[in-house]
Amino acid sequence: MPEDRDVIIAGGGRVGCETAELLVDRGHSVTLIDRDEQVTDRLADQWMATLITGDATNPDIIEQAGIESADTIAALTGETGLNLAVCLAASEIAPSIRTVARIDRATGEAYTRFVDAVVFPERAGARVAADEIVGSDVQTLADVTGDLDIMVVRVAEGAPAAGKPLTNVRFPAGSVVISDAEGDAVAGADTILTPGNRYVVAVEPAVADEVMNLLRG
């Protein structure tokens, strides 16, 4: 697992909140920014984290959030343009920071020249966004047909499936482990899901979180 990270999240909607909660549960430090005071007030009543009300494209706001010492900034609002602007502003202030942007699926790959990583959490769930933010242990490779995603996932130490053969892991319908990351052979019932190793997995969006829980914990 990656070491504890200092993460700034822009966007207090469903995706931002779910991702932040997962990161906090994993021991990472999270500061969440949202421009709607009602949103930050509501979160303050139910969530233990640093909350800032303001526009995350404003340098003063992201400096207040500690951008110069943060490891990653993830812009997870529902607006692609805003997310890119947040990441670009952050990069100007802290050139070494990792930038992650939530992007519309249809145009996402075109934006990888501007940010370190793009995520599509509507399809793969907050777990995938959280893993991408702290270390790229889950990577979406390509669309195959319709909504199906092919991902490379690193099995986490202590995850429910870690160390077990596929035959002993009850993956949900709508998912299949295809091979290890090297692609030397198709995975079979006796394939061991070794912690630290990466595996190619096909998932439907409806079961992505369940699969990530089995492989990542």
Backbone as ProteinMPNN parsed JSONL, in Angstrom:
{"seq_chain_A": "MPEDRDVIIAGGGRVGCETAELLVDRGHSVTLIDRDEQVTDRLADQWMATLITGDATNPDIIEQAGIESADTIAALTGETGLNLAVCLAASEIAPSIRTVARIDRATGEAYTRFVDAVVFPERAGARVAADEIVGSDVQTLADVTGDLDIMVVRVAEGAPAAGKPLTNVRFPAGSVVISDAEGDAVAGADTILTPGNRYVVAVEPAVADEVMNLLRG", "coords_chain_A": {"N_chain_A": [[0.844, -1.193, 0.0], [0.434, 2.337, -0.682], [2.344, 4.884, 1.083], [1.096, 6.966, 3.784], [-0.696, 9.742, 2.576], [-0.954, 13.259, 1.848], [-3.727, 14.772, 0.86], [-5.609, 16.891, -1.279], [-8.929, 17.547, -2.035], [-11.063, 18.774, -4.455], [-14.351, 19.612, -4.58], [-17.331, 18.791, -3.224], [-19.383, 17.018, -3.74], [-21.207, 13.907, -4.358], [-19.241, 12.12, -5.453], [-16.784, 13.324, -4.681], [-17.049, 13.333, -1.865], [-17.402, 10.567, -1.208], [-14.982, 9.534, -2.13], [-13.17, 10.97, -0.551], [-13.877, 10.033, 2.013], [-13.144, 7.333, 1.822], [-10.368, 7.603, 1.538], [-9.667, 8.819, 3.975], [-10.426, 6.766, 5.707], [-8.461, 4.972, 5.083], [-6.292, 6.067, 6.252], [-5.125, 8.357, 5.22], [-4.434, 11.902, 4.97], [-6.849, 14.346, 4.467], [-8.002, 17.237, 2.837], [-10.849, 18.968, 2.048], [-12.355, 20.932, -0.442], [-15.021, 23.077, -1.216], [-17.166, 25.215, -3.057], [-19.643, 25.895, -2.163], [-21.148, 27.018, 0.647], [-23.19, 25.832, 2.101], [-22.805, 23.158, 1.577], [-20.267, 22.589, 2.757], [-20.876, 23.229, 5.393], [-22.799, 21.271, 5.964], [-21.242, 18.951, 5.704], [-19.439, 19.353, 7.747], [-20.85, 18.711, 9.998], [-20.957, 15.979, 10.003], [-18.605, 14.706, 9.355], [-15.204, 13.969, 9.876], [-12.774, 15.928, 9.017], [-10.61, 18.262, 7.295], [-12.174, 21.119, 6.17], [-12.845, 23.474, 3.627], [-14.373, 26.393, 2.517], [-14.794, 27.679, -0.639], [-13.519, 28.765, -3.887], [-11.78, 26.503, -5.693], [-10.128, 27.059, -7.807], [-8.978, 29.401, -7.196], [-5.966, 30.787, -6.299], [-5.402, 31.656, -3.663], [-7.159, 30.17, -2.123], [-6.405, 27.456, -2.552], [-3.843, 27.6, -1.603], [-4.4, 28.114, 1.063], [-5.378, 25.633, 1.668], [-3.107, 24.182, 1.835], [-1.453, 23.573, -0.388], [1.248, 23.609, -1.117], [2.544, 21.744, 0.414], [1.172, 19.444, 0.001], [0.616, 16.116, -1.317], [-1.029, 15.286, -3.424], [-3.529, 16.673, -5.55], [-6.92, 16.374, -6.182], [-9.359, 16.984, -8.433], [-12.67, 16.768, -8.345], [-15.186, 17.638, -9.102], [-18.363, 18.001, -10.817], [-17.835, 19.225, -13.208], [-15.973, 19.286, -16.041], [-14.252, 21.286, -17.175], [-13.807, 22.982, -14.975], [-12.492, 21.215, -13.242], [-10.093, 20.735, -14.637], [-9.062, 23.319, -14.607], [-8.6, 23.696, -11.87], [-6.561, 21.801, -11.41], [-4.535, 22.78, -13.099], [-4.037, 25.281, -11.963], [-3.083, 24.459, -9.487], [-0.736, 23.148, -10.263], [0.817, 25.262, -11.134], [1.451, 26.554, -8.773], [2.55, 24.544, -7.163], [4.662, 22.722, -8.612], [5.467, 20.02, -8.424], [3.358, 18.534, -7.51], [0.993, 15.85, -7.584], [-1.562, 15.577, -9.95], [-4.989, 14.984, -10.34], [-7.848, 14.519, -12.239], [-11.357, 14.537, -12.536], [-13.059, 13.524, -15.314], [-15.139, 13.834, -18.199], [-16.164, 10.847, -19.729], [-16.161, 10.531, -22.541], [-14.272, 12.26, -23.607], [-12.006, 11.99, -22.145], [-9.296, 10.848, -22.422], [-7.938, 12.695, -23.95], [-7.091, 14.641, -22.243], [-4.934, 13.885, -20.749], [-2.508, 15.022, -21.194], [-2.446, 17.293, -19.722], [-2.857, 16.745, -17.03], [-1.856, 14.498, -14.363], [-3.351, 12.192, -14.064], [-6.512, 10.862, -15.084], [-9.868, 10.306, -14.032], [-12.843, 8.343, -14.034], [-15.236, 8.226, -12.268], [-18.011, 7.751, -12.206], [-18.416, 5.41, -13.52], [-16.629, 3.547, -12.492], [-16.571, 3.768, -9.771], [-15.988, 5.179, -6.45], [-13.87, 3.934, -5.174], [-11.991, 3.316, -7.161], [-11.258, 5.884, -7.952], [-10.083, 6.774, -5.556], [-7.896, 5.012, -5.316], [-6.417, 5.719, -7.581], [-5.708, 8.314, -6.931], [-3.855, 8.035, -4.824], [-1.841, 6.378, -5.757], [-1.984, 4.889, -8.209], [-2.658, 2.146, -8.206], [-4.777, 0.973, -9.338], [-5.713, 0.815, -12.613], [-7.537, 1.957, -15.301], [-7.852, 0.516, -18.411], [-9.129, 0.4, -21.013], [-12.121, 0.835, -22.971], [-14.228, -1.873, -23.832], [-16.714, -3.145, -24.742], [-19.652, -1.314, -24.812], [-20.435, -0.498, -21.528], [-18.456, -1.894, -20.228], [-15.444, -2.19, -18.397], [-11.911, -2.604, -18.585], [-9.45, -3.308, -16.318], [-6.277, -2.868, -14.679], [-5.338, -4.136, -11.672], [-3.767, -3.838, -8.565], [-3.313, -6.225, -6.103], [-4.083, -5.725, -2.759], [-2.271, -5.97, 0.323], [-3.747, -7.849, 2.849], [-6.303, -7.61, 1.814], [-9.607, -8.999, 1.175], [-9.425, -11.012, -0.826], [-6.759, -11.538, -1.028], [-3.95, -13.598, -1.444], [-5.386, -15.873, -1.99], [-6.594, -18.637, -4.041], [-8.329, -18.258, -7.177], [-10.56, -19.923, -7.249], [-11.473, -19.942, -4.679], [-12.526, -17.477, -4.19], [-15.334, -15.46, -4.19], [-16.268, -13.823, -6.701], [-18.431, -11.252, -7.939], [-21.225, -11.706, -10.222], [-20.761, -10.45, -13.482], [-18.161, -9.769, -13.459], [-14.713, -10.622, -14.05], [-11.573, -12.158, -13.573], [-8.933, -11.839, -15.712], [-6.183, -12.281, -16.36], [-2.764, -12.369, -15.051], [-0.79, -9.335, -14.715], [1.287, -9.532, -16.528], [0.276, -11.036, -18.551], [0.821, -13.632, -19.392], [-0.626, -15.975, -19.315], [-4.012, -17.138, -19.406], [-6.09, -16.499, -16.628], [-6.896, -19.026, -14.236], [-8.832, -21.38, -12.253], [-7.004, -22.095, -10.296], [-5.317, -19.957, -10.084], [-3.411, -17.846, -8.087], [-4.151, -15.063, -6.136], [-1.94, -13.006, -5.539], [-0.702, -10.905, -3.009], [0.391, -7.606, -3.772], [0.927, -8.19, -6.418], [-0.193, -7.531, -9.794], [-3.284, -7.683, -11.604], [-5.246, -8.345, -14.494], [-8.49, -7.288, -14.899], [-11.897, -7.59, -15.759], [-14.772, -5.617, -15.492], [-18.196, -4.851, -14.817], [-19.824, -1.683, -14.369], [-21.718, -1.709, -12.242], [-20.843, -3.568, -10.399], [-18.323, -2.82, -9.714], [-17.368, -1.598, -7.328], [-17.675, -3.687, -5.48], [-15.888, -5.58, -6.478], [-13.493, -4.131, -6.252], [-13.382, -3.957, -3.493], [-12.889, -6.626, -2.78], [-10.341, -7.011, -3.883], [-8.788, -4.848, -3.095], [-9.578, -4.092, -0.556]], "CA_chain_A": [[0.0, 0.0, 0.0], [1.207, 3.562, -0.635], [2.427, 5.509, 2.385], [0.047, 7.95, 4.015], [-0.573, 10.899, 1.701], [-1.677, 14.494, 2.128], [-4.533, 14.921, -0.351], [-6.626, 17.938, -1.369], [-10.007, 17.207, -2.962], [-11.954, 19.861, -4.835], [-15.665, 19.09, -4.928], [-17.955, 18.102, -2.105], [-20.538, 16.233, -4.162], [-21.169, 12.489, -4.002], [-17.955, 11.504, -5.795], [-15.747, 13.887, -3.83], [-17.231, 12.89, -0.48], [-17.14, 9.134, -1.084], [-13.546, 9.331, -2.303], [-12.511, 11.502, 0.646], [-14.127, 9.131, 3.135], [-12.309, 6.144, 1.634], [-8.978, 7.962, 1.808], [-9.542, 9.015, 5.42], [-10.492, 5.432, 6.319], [-7.178, 4.302, 4.828], [-5.243, 6.724, 7.018], [-4.568, 9.519, 4.543], [-4.909, 13.216, 5.409], [-7.653, 14.917, 3.38], [-8.637, 18.549, 2.926], [-11.868, 19.047, 1.002], [-12.766, 22.292, -0.788], [-16.239, 23.234, -2.016], [-17.516, 26.637, -3.09], [-20.968, 26.066, -1.583], [-21.053, 27.006, 2.099], [-24.155, 24.869, 2.635], [-22.197, 21.838, 1.464], [-19.23, 22.416, 3.778], [-21.541, 23.221, 6.704], [-23.417, 19.957, 6.144], [-20.185, 17.959, 5.911], [-18.804, 19.598, 9.045], [-21.671, 18.082, 11.033], [-20.964, 14.519, 9.922], [-17.375, 14.155, 8.792], [-13.998, 14.462, 10.529], [-11.747, 16.263, 8.039], [-10.455, 19.696, 7.102], [-13.105, 21.607, 5.148], [-12.645, 24.871, 3.258], [-15.372, 26.925, 1.595], [-14.18, 28.595, -1.593], [-13.292, 28.359, -5.269], [-10.483, 25.83, -5.713], [-9.27, 27.632, -8.847], [-8.398, 30.602, -6.611], [-4.699, 30.429, -5.649], [-5.454, 31.892, -2.216], [-7.899, 29.075, -1.495], [-5.629, 26.212, -2.541], [-2.724, 27.819, -0.689], [-4.967, 27.915, 2.395], [-5.536, 24.188, 1.833], [-1.788, 23.574, 2.012], [-1.049, 22.992, -1.658], [2.7, 23.51, -1.26], [3.035, 20.552, 1.109], [0.314, 18.302, -0.329], [1.13, 15.153, -2.294], [-1.944, 15.146, -4.556], [-4.804, 17.382, -5.59], [-7.885, 15.684, -7.037], [-10.517, 17.822, -8.739], [-13.714, 15.771, -8.565], [-16.493, 18.246, -9.305], [-19.054, 17.489, -11.99], [-17.534, 20.078, -14.356], [-14.657, 18.959, -16.586], [-13.441, 22.488, -17.308], [-13.423, 23.423, -13.638], [-11.508, 20.273, -12.723], [-8.818, 21.013, -15.292], [-8.571, 24.611, -14.121], [-8.076, 23.477, -10.519], [-5.283, 21.098, -11.519], [-3.544, 23.662, -13.71], [-3.689, 26.283, -10.96], [-2.262, 23.785, -8.489], [0.573, 22.864, -10.848], [1.578, 26.507, -11.183], [1.925, 26.869, -7.424], [3.346, 23.413, -6.66], [4.91, 21.944, -9.836], [5.707, 18.593, -8.215], [2.16, 17.874, -6.978], [0.263, 14.945, -8.482], [-2.874, 16.137, -10.273], [-5.979, 14.0, -10.791], [-9.065, 15.234, -12.617], [-12.552, 13.81, -12.971], [-13.269, 13.964, -16.689], [-16.179, 13.15, -18.96], [-15.576, 9.654, -20.34], [-16.037, 10.605, -23.993], [-13.124, 13.066, -24.014], [-11.03, 11.922, -21.073], [-7.906, 10.569, -22.741], [-7.317, 13.875, -24.549], [-6.637, 15.568, -21.21], [-3.81, 13.353, -19.982], [-1.339, 15.887, -21.388], [-2.536, 18.415, -18.793], [-2.893, 16.263, -15.653], [-1.159, 13.219, -14.208], [-4.284, 11.073, -14.197], [-7.934, 11.178, -15.195], [-10.724, 9.258, -13.481], [-14.224, 8.33, -14.501], [-15.812, 7.494, -11.131], [-19.395, 7.335, -12.413], [-18.413, 4.055, -14.049], [-15.788, 2.614, -11.76], [-16.754, 3.902, -8.335], [-15.063, 6.014, -5.691], [-12.669, 3.175, -4.828], [-11.019, 3.475, -8.235], [-10.752, 7.251, -7.845], [-9.199, 6.845, -4.395], [-6.653, 4.307, -5.621], [-5.667, 6.514, -8.549], [-5.199, 9.498, -6.242], [-2.72, 7.775, -3.941], [-0.734, 5.564, -6.233], [-2.17, 4.174, -9.47], [-2.733, 0.696, -8.052], [-5.861, 0.542, -10.222], [-5.601, 1.564, -13.857], [-8.501, 1.588, -16.332], [-7.105, 0.434, -19.657], [-9.853, 0.697, -22.245], [-13.471, 0.326, -23.132], [-14.291, -3.023, -24.721], [-18.033, -3.005, -25.34], [-20.589, -0.618, -23.94], [-19.962, 0.025, -20.249], [-17.467, -2.774, -19.628], [-14.099, -1.651, -18.221], [-10.795, -3.499, -18.339], [-8.563, -2.612, -15.391], [-5.172, -3.552, -14.025], [-5.522, -3.871, -10.248], [-2.792, -4.452, -7.675], [-3.948, -6.816, -4.924], [-3.552, -5.118, -1.537], [-2.02, -6.82, 1.479], [-4.862, -7.847, 3.779], [-7.598, -7.572, 1.138], [-10.307, -10.278, 1.338], [-9.018, -12.027, -1.797], [-5.295, -11.639, -1.063], [-3.349, -14.886, -1.124], [-6.299, -16.983, -2.244], [-6.815, -19.008, -5.445], [-9.593, -17.745, -7.698], [-11.668, -20.823, -6.942], [-11.936, -19.683, -3.315], [-12.998, -16.094, -4.086], [-16.649, -15.328, -4.827], [-16.442, -12.578, -7.432], [-19.831, -11.087, -8.352], [-21.557, -11.803, -11.644], [-20.431, -9.181, -14.133], [-16.73, -9.517, -13.3], [-13.867, -11.784, -14.309], [-10.131, -11.948, -13.594], [-8.517, -12.352, -17.013], [-4.804, -12.787, -16.29], [-1.903, -11.471, -14.303], [-0.476, -8.155, -15.52], [2.199, -9.889, -17.606], [-0.508, -11.605, -19.636], [1.448, -14.849, -19.906], [-1.609, -17.047, -19.413], [-5.341, -16.799, -18.915], [-6.28, -16.906, -15.231], [-7.733, -20.206, -14.025], [-9.327, -21.579, -10.893], [-5.898, -22.237, -9.361], [-4.518, -18.727, -10.065], [-3.334, -17.255, -6.76], [-4.193, -13.599, -6.128], [-0.813, -12.712, -4.652], [-0.606, -9.499, -2.611], [1.456, -6.865, -4.44], [0.899, -8.458, -7.855], [-1.252, -6.862, -10.532], [-4.092, -8.598, -12.404], [-6.174, -7.732, -15.44], [-9.847, -7.616, -14.459], [-13.004, -6.963, -16.488], [-15.876, -5.384, -14.566], [-19.314, -3.976, -15.151], [-19.858, -0.625, -13.36], [-22.584, -1.994, -11.097], [-20.164, -4.422, -9.417], [-16.929, -2.38, -9.597], [-17.008, -1.386, -5.928], [-17.566, -4.992, -4.819], [-14.637, -6.19, -6.931], [-12.396, -3.384, -5.638], [-13.315, -4.339, -2.086], [-12.25, -7.934, -2.689], [-8.935, -6.959, -4.284], [-8.087, -3.731, -2.473], [-9.953, -3.967, 0.838]], "C_chain_A": [[0.878, 1.242, 0.0], [1.25, 4.102, 0.789], [1.317, 6.541, 2.525], [0.323, 9.204, 3.2], [-1.391, 12.069, 2.225], [-2.405, 14.873, 0.846], [-5.504, 16.089, -0.212], [-7.654, 17.491, -2.396], [-10.859, 18.448, -3.204], [-13.275, 19.265, -5.282], [-16.259, 18.266, -3.815], [-19.238, 17.387, -2.467], [-20.363, 14.772, -3.791], [-19.8, 11.877, -4.263], [-16.85, 12.013, -4.886], [-15.836, 13.379, -2.403], [-16.915, 11.411, -0.306], [-15.648, 8.839, -1.202], [-12.79, 9.803, -1.074], [-12.677, 10.561, 1.829], [-13.281, 7.867, 3.034], [-10.853, 6.442, 1.972], [-8.735, 8.159, 3.302], [-9.547, 7.671, 6.137], [-9.177, 4.675, 6.159], [-6.011, 5.006, 5.515], [-4.603, 7.92, 6.361], [-5.168, 10.807, 5.112], [-5.61, 13.901, 4.249], [-8.154, 16.303, 3.765], [-9.599, 18.667, 1.762], [-12.311, 20.494, 0.818], [-14.065, 22.24, -1.584], [-16.664, 24.697, -1.946], [-18.872, 26.934, -2.47], [-20.886, 25.939, -0.063], [-22.026, 26.023, 2.732], [-23.579, 23.456, 2.606], [-21.166, 21.632, 2.568], [-19.828, 22.434, 5.182], [-22.153, 21.858, 6.994], [-22.358, 18.9, 6.434], [-19.519, 18.118, 7.267], [-19.558, 18.915, 10.171], [-21.527, 16.562, 11.074], [-19.614, 13.902, 9.573], [-16.157, 14.788, 9.438], [-12.912, 14.691, 9.475], [-11.635, 17.776, 7.977], [-11.33, 20.135, 5.935], [-12.864, 23.083, 4.907], [-13.725, 25.269, 2.273], [-14.686, 27.919, 0.667], [-14.023, 27.97, -2.956], [-11.887, 27.775, -5.374], [-9.598, 26.263, -6.879], [-8.577, 28.898, -8.353], [-7.1, 30.228, -5.89], [-4.712, 30.627, -4.137], [-6.133, 30.727, -1.49], [-7.056, 27.806, -1.454], [-4.345, 26.373, -1.728], [-3.183, 27.644, 0.757], [-5.111, 26.423, 2.698], [-4.204, 23.465, 2.002], [-1.219, 22.952, 0.762], [0.462, 22.753, -1.749], [3.282, 22.288, -0.547], [2.221, 19.304, 0.793], [0.98, 17.39, -1.352], [0.297, 15.133, -3.569], [-3.09, 16.124, -4.425], [-5.696, 16.672, -6.596], [-9.103, 16.58, -7.211], [-11.644, 16.909, -9.194], [-15.101, 16.386, -8.641], [-17.132, 17.633, -10.552], [-18.768, 18.266, -13.26], [-16.109, 19.827, -14.835], [-13.751, 20.177, -16.652], [-12.946, 23.005, -15.969], [-12.345, 22.513, -13.059], [-10.131, 20.495, -13.339], [-8.216, 22.316, -14.792], [-7.964, 24.486, -12.737], [-6.692, 22.833, -10.596], [-4.19, 21.98, -12.108], [-3.094, 24.743, -12.731], [-2.769, 25.681, -9.903], [-0.85, 23.54, -9.008], [1.447, 24.106, -10.935], [2.189, 26.826, -9.83], [2.88, 25.8, -6.904], [3.622, 22.452, -7.82], [5.069, 20.446, -9.624], [4.467, 17.839, -7.745], [1.533, 16.969, -8.026], [-1.132, 15.502, -8.697], [-3.776, 15.066, -10.867], [-7.278, 14.741, -11.075], [-10.163, 14.261, -13.021], [-12.982, 14.388, -14.323], [-14.422, 13.189, -17.311], [-15.548, 12.031, -19.769], [-15.286, 9.833, -21.83], [-14.767, 11.326, -24.431], [-11.932, 12.923, -23.083], [-9.591, 11.765, -21.503], [-7.197, 11.771, -23.353], [-6.697, 14.789, -23.505], [-5.439, 15.06, -20.42], [-2.537, 14.162, -20.197], [-1.301, 17.015, -20.359], [-2.484, 17.989, -17.328], [-2.193, 14.914, -15.583], [-2.077, 12.021, -14.401], [-5.7, 11.602, -14.35], [-8.718, 9.999, -14.629], [-12.141, 9.453, -13.975], [-15.067, 7.629, -13.44], [-17.269, 7.117, -11.286], [-19.447, 5.877, -12.841], [-17.636, 3.09, -13.186], [-15.853, 2.776, -10.253], [-15.678, 4.717, -7.651], [-13.793, 5.264, -5.324], [-11.594, 3.333, -5.893], [-10.421, 4.87, -8.197], [-9.759, 7.363, -6.697], [-7.871, 6.158, -4.672], [-5.795, 5.092, -6.605], [-5.024, 7.714, -7.875], [-3.921, 9.194, -5.477], [-1.66, 6.85, -4.524], [-0.937, 4.721, -7.468], [-2.142, 2.668, -9.323], [-3.93, 0.107, -8.796], [-5.791, 1.422, -11.458], [-6.64, 1.067, -14.839], [-7.802, 1.629, -17.682], [-7.909, 0.907, -20.853], [-11.292, 0.26, -22.127], [-13.429, -0.857, -24.084], [-15.619, -3.004, -25.459], [-18.92, -2.29, -24.343], [-19.926, -0.091, -22.69], [-18.877, -0.828, -19.592], [-16.103, -2.089, -19.552], [-13.101, -2.771, -18.003], [-9.805, -2.734, -17.471], [-7.417, -3.507, -14.977], [-5.22, -3.149, -12.56], [-4.426, -4.583, -9.454], [-3.505, -4.97, -6.428], [-3.273, -6.268, -3.662], [-3.331, -6.161, -0.453], [-3.21, -6.715, 2.435], [-6.23, -7.743, 3.142], [-8.275, -8.941, 1.256], [-9.83, -11.38, 0.393], [-7.519, -12.308, -1.774], [-4.821, -13.017, -0.628], [-4.21, -16.092, -1.432], [-6.325, -17.353, -3.729], [-8.187, -18.495, -5.887], [-10.772, -18.62, -7.313], [-12.254, -20.579, -5.549], [-12.457, -18.266, -3.106], [-14.303, -15.956, -4.858], [-16.775, -13.946, -5.46], [-17.891, -12.464, -7.906], [-20.014, -11.337, -9.843], [-21.321, -10.442, -12.273], [-18.976, -8.804, -13.95], [-15.96, -10.786, -13.6], [-12.41, -11.343, -14.245], [-9.6, -12.622, -14.847], [-7.132, -12.983, -16.962], [-4.029, -11.96, -15.284], [-1.473, -10.35, -15.254], [0.468, -8.468, -16.67], [1.463, -10.502, -18.791], [0.074, -12.872, -20.208], [0.442, -15.98, -20.108], [-2.951, -16.545, -18.89], [-5.484, -17.311, -17.484], [-7.214, -18.105, -15.148], [-8.119, -20.331, -12.576], [-8.199, -21.638, -9.872], [-4.972, -21.02, -9.339], [-4.578, -18.093, -8.68], [-3.307, -15.727, -6.895], [-3.169, -13.103, -5.104], [-0.765, -11.228, -4.298], [0.603, -8.822, -3.262], [1.521, -7.101, -5.926], [-0.302, -7.779, -8.497], [-1.952, -7.854, -11.449], [-5.012, -7.799, -13.313], [-7.579, -8.23, -15.123], [-10.85, -6.886, -15.345], [-14.18, -6.817, -15.533], [-16.97, -4.559, -15.22], [-19.439, -2.934, -14.041], [-20.651, -0.962, -12.112], [-21.879, -2.811, -10.021], [-18.73, -3.988, -9.174], [-16.51, -2.208, -8.148], [-16.812, -2.702, -5.19], [-16.261, -5.684, -5.201], [-13.445, -5.481, -6.295], [-12.256, -3.723, -4.162], [-12.618, -5.677, -1.902], [-10.739, -7.854, -2.935], [-8.124, -5.906, -3.552], [-8.411, -3.582, -0.989], [-10.65, -2.643, 1.142]], "O_chain_A": [[1.951, 1.233, 0.604], [0.359, 3.843, 1.599], [0.684, 6.94, 1.547], [1.46, 9.673, 3.145], [-2.377, 11.896, 2.941], [-1.775, 15.252, -0.141], [-6.139, 16.263, 0.828], [-7.295, 17.1, -3.507], [-11.318, 19.091, -2.259], [-13.324, 18.502, -6.247], [-15.768, 17.184, -3.493], [-20.092, 17.167, -1.608], [-19.481, 14.428, -3.005], [-19.252, 11.191, -3.4], [-16.058, 11.223, -4.372], [-14.822, 13.033, -1.796], [-16.229, 11.037, 0.645], [-15.111, 8.004, -0.473], [-11.876, 9.126, -0.603], [-11.724, 10.318, 2.569], [-12.761, 7.383, 4.039], [-10.182, 5.634, 2.614], [-7.716, 7.717, 3.833], [-8.768, 7.456, 7.065], [-8.824, 3.841, 6.993], [-4.863, 4.584, 5.373], [-3.628, 8.458, 6.886], [-6.268, 10.801, 5.664], [-5.04, 14.028, 3.165], [-8.662, 16.515, 4.867], [-9.206, 18.486, 0.61], [-12.605, 21.194, 1.787], [-14.193, 21.45, -2.519], [-16.537, 25.339, -0.904], [-19.22, 28.098, -2.27], [-20.587, 24.862, 0.453], [-21.732, 25.443, 3.777], [-23.837, 22.655, 3.504], [-21.189, 20.606, 3.247], [-19.342, 21.732, 6.069], [-22.052, 21.343, 8.108], [-22.548, 18.049, 7.304], [-19.083, 17.137, 7.87], [-18.965, 18.574, 11.195], [-21.92, 15.924, 12.051], [-19.502, 12.678, 9.505], [-16.077, 16.012, 9.541], [-12.213, 13.755, 9.087], [-12.465, 18.491, 8.539], [-11.236, 19.583, 4.839], [-12.699, 23.858, 5.849], [-13.968, 24.559, 1.298], [-14.071, 28.883, 1.123], [-14.349, 26.802, -3.163], [-10.906, 28.488, -5.163], [-8.431, 25.875, -6.938], [-7.683, 29.414, -9.023], [-7.133, 29.426, -4.957], [-4.099, 29.849, -3.407], [-5.734, 30.349, -0.389], [-6.999, 27.144, -0.418], [-3.813, 25.388, -1.216], [-2.453, 27.095, 1.581], [-4.98, 26.002, 3.847], [-4.179, 22.267, 2.282], [-0.567, 21.91, 0.832], [0.901, 21.799, -2.391], [4.386, 21.848, -0.868], [2.548, 18.218, 1.27], [1.804, 17.833, -2.152], [0.836, 14.983, -4.665], [-3.572, 16.38, -3.322], [-5.282, 16.4, -7.723], [-9.794, 16.895, -6.242], [-11.593, 16.342, -10.285], [-16.088, 15.739, -8.289], [-16.504, 16.84, -11.253], [-19.386, 18.004, -14.292], [-15.149, 20.12, -14.123], [-12.597, 20.11, -16.228], [-11.793, 23.421, -15.847], [-11.388, 22.994, -12.451], [-9.119, 20.448, -12.639], [-7.008, 22.409, -14.578], [-6.932, 25.095, -12.451], [-5.761, 23.274, -9.922], [-3.043, 21.93, -11.663], [-1.912, 25.083, -12.675], [-1.8, 26.31, -9.477], [0.122, 23.706, -8.271], [2.67, 24.021, -10.823], [3.317, 27.313, -9.751], [3.894, 26.113, -6.281], [2.896, 21.473, -7.995], [4.831, 19.67, -10.549], [4.517, 16.618, -7.595], [1.542, 17.285, -9.216], [-1.814, 15.861, -7.737], [-3.382, 14.336, -11.777], [-7.752, 15.508, -10.237], [-9.928, 13.295, -13.747], [-13.235, 15.586, -14.45], [-14.648, 12.024, -16.982], [-14.522, 12.23, -20.42], [-14.273, 9.34, -22.326], [-14.235, 11.042, -25.505], [-10.951, 13.655, -23.214], [-8.727, 12.482, -20.998], [-5.971, 11.858, -23.284], [-5.862, 15.629, -23.841], [-4.973, 15.743, -19.507], [-1.576, 13.997, -19.446], [-0.254, 17.626, -20.143], [-2.107, 18.787, -16.47], [-1.963, 14.266, -16.604], [-1.639, 10.96, -14.848], [-6.044, 12.655, -13.814], [-8.295, 8.848, -14.731], [-12.574, 10.562, -14.289], [-15.568, 6.534, -13.691], [-17.743, 6.239, -10.565], [-20.422, 5.182, -12.554], [-17.964, 1.904, -13.154], [-15.244, 1.991, -9.525], [-14.594, 4.922, -8.197], [-12.739, 5.882, -5.175], [-10.415, 3.469, -5.569], [-9.216, 5.034, -8.385], [-8.705, 7.981, -6.847], [-6.82, 6.679, -4.297], [-4.572, 5.122, -6.471], [-3.903, 8.089, -8.22], [-2.995, 10.005, -5.477], [-0.67, 6.56, -3.852], [-0.087, 3.876, -7.75], [-1.657, 1.971, -10.214], [-4.079, -1.112, -8.874], [-5.807, 2.648, -11.35], [-6.643, -0.114, -15.187], [-7.227, 2.65, -18.059], [-7.428, 1.729, -21.633], [-11.641, -0.577, -21.293], [-12.665, -0.843, -25.05], [-15.643, -2.862, -26.681], [-18.933, -2.627, -23.16], [-18.965, 0.675, -22.767], [-18.427, -0.502, -18.494], [-15.657, -1.48, -20.524], [-13.392, -3.76, -17.33], [-9.369, -1.642, -17.836], [-7.546, -4.73, -14.926], [-5.152, -1.963, -12.235], [-4.185, -5.776, -9.643], [-4.227, -4.219, -5.771], [-2.053, -6.339, -3.518], [-4.1, -7.114, -0.323], [-3.63, -5.612, 2.787], [-7.236, -7.782, 3.85], [-7.587, -9.948, 1.421], [-9.829, -12.553, 0.764], [-7.06, -13.234, -2.442], [-5.229, -13.535, 0.411], [-3.806, -17.223, -1.164], [-6.106, -16.496, -4.584], [-9.09, -18.321, -5.068], [-11.869, -18.114, -7.075], [-13.391, -20.962, -5.272], [-12.793, -17.885, -1.984], [-14.37, -16.295, -6.04], [-17.312, -13.018, -4.855], [-18.513, -13.473, -8.238], [-19.076, -11.196, -10.627], [-21.636, -9.409, -11.682], [-18.58, -7.675, -14.238], [-16.474, -11.892, -13.431], [-12.044, -10.298, -14.783], [-9.785, -13.824, -15.038], [-6.93, -14.089, -17.462], [-4.54, -10.986, -14.73], [-1.755, -10.405, -16.451], [0.466, -7.763, -17.68], [1.972, -10.489, -19.912], [-0.142, -13.176, -21.381], [0.632, -16.84, -20.968], [-3.014, -15.65, -18.048], [-5.054, -18.42, -17.168], [-8.195, -18.196, -15.886], [-7.771, -19.48, -11.758], [-8.397, -21.277, -8.712], [-3.949, -21.04, -8.655], [-5.662, -17.833, -8.158], [-2.532, -15.177, -7.677], [-3.505, -12.82, -3.954], [-0.787, -10.38, -5.19], [1.696, -9.386, -3.3], [2.113, -6.296, -6.645], [-1.297, -7.488, -7.834], [-1.321, -8.752, -12.006], [-5.492, -6.724, -12.953], [-7.83, -9.434, -15.082], [-10.676, -5.705, -15.646], [-14.549, -7.768, -14.844], [-16.712, -3.692, -16.055], [-19.188, -3.254, -12.879], [-20.281, -0.533, -11.019], [-22.268, -2.758, -8.854], [-17.981, -4.698, -8.503], [-15.415, -2.623, -7.769], [-15.9, -2.831, -4.373], [-15.606, -6.298, -4.359], [-12.497, -6.129, -5.851], [-11.145, -3.771, -3.635], [-11.837, -5.844, -0.965], [-9.958, -8.543, -2.278], [-6.911, -6.048, -3.399], [-7.618, -3.013, -0.239], [-11.028, -2.393, 2.286]]}, "name": "protein", "num_of_chains": 1, "seq": "MPEDRDVIIAGGGRVGCETAELLVDRGHSVTLIDRDEQVTDRLADQWMATLITGDATNPDIIEQAGIESADTIAALTGETGLNLAVCLAASEIAPSIRTVARIDRATGEAYTRFVDAVVFPERAGARVAADEIVGSDVQTLADVTGDLDIMVVRVAEGAPAAGKPLTNVRFPAGSVVISDAEGDAVAGADTILTPGNRYVVAVEPAVADEVMNLLRG"}
